[in-house]
């Protein structure tokens, strides 16, 4: 196949192929040079592929995968025993250069373990990290990592996350000298754990990074920093809290059937149009960076449109050769 080929785990997520198969059809309409290799259980998928007229599409290749990694499965068990799963096969397609990137809405821990095993880390990087560009008052958005790949991080790992985040902001978002901050409970130098304080001291000595100190939770969506770094435990909680808050606001705007609500609908439509870009499905897809290949994790509860956005993200990262950009950026920063 010519163009950009992305491998898709059809079985991952809360809804599996019911959402991922229609997402293929939509994604293909957006990118004329996108090809999909889809992995899943044939008896569960083939009817859906036929209903979407994808079985004879030259840009779609379906490959049967006999097994599935379930959402509650232990990552180490999946790594050892699920080599015939759709998740394993999708990432394996990247490692053997059959595809340029992989997308899954499945088990995050298993995806991280399998991707680290099959793809390996970029030279100089000890751990990969899940990253997302969050919408914010900063017109470019805020690069936020880690979102759950590493629940516990020491100061060296946090510094590497800061470096990768800075490269991503510089190369992908084209931000000149991006501002980097560490997420903490306050901006004061005395705040935070020993690990955070040691990471802060290390970054102060790193001339290639524009480190501005600590950021608080309410700074993530402001224009305070271009990159905010934290461990995967705090990052995942912060991300899901923000997603939950958006959905509460959305329901508050449209969840009332009273006469007053109906009268105010035009005004509410204006308000909603101003915050639509914050809709979680609109920026669905976290990139597992630091690997020798593109891997995008979709939210487990993603619907079809959200999965399309995750595939679009993988497509863009493949097209822009994101792993190479990060590797080159690391070399340039170390030489600074």
Buried (B, 14 or more C-beta within 10 A) or exposed (E): BEBBBBBBBBBBBBBBBBBBBBBBBBBBEEBEEBBBBBBBBEEBBBEBBEEBEBEEBEBBBBBBBEBBBBBEBBBEEBBEBBEEBBBBBBBBBBBEEBBBBBBBBBBBBBBBBBBBBBBBBBEEBEBBBBBBBBBBEBEBBBBBBBBBBBEEBBBBBBBBBBBBBBBBBBBBBEBEEBBBBBBBEEBEEEBBEEBBBBBBEBBEEBEBBBBBBBBBBEBBBEEBBBBBBBBBBBBBBBBBEBBEEBEEBBEEBEEEEEEEEEEBEEEBEEEBEEEEEBBBBEBBBBBBBBBBBBBBBBBBBBBBBBBBBBBBBBBBBBBEBBBEBBBEBBEEBEEE
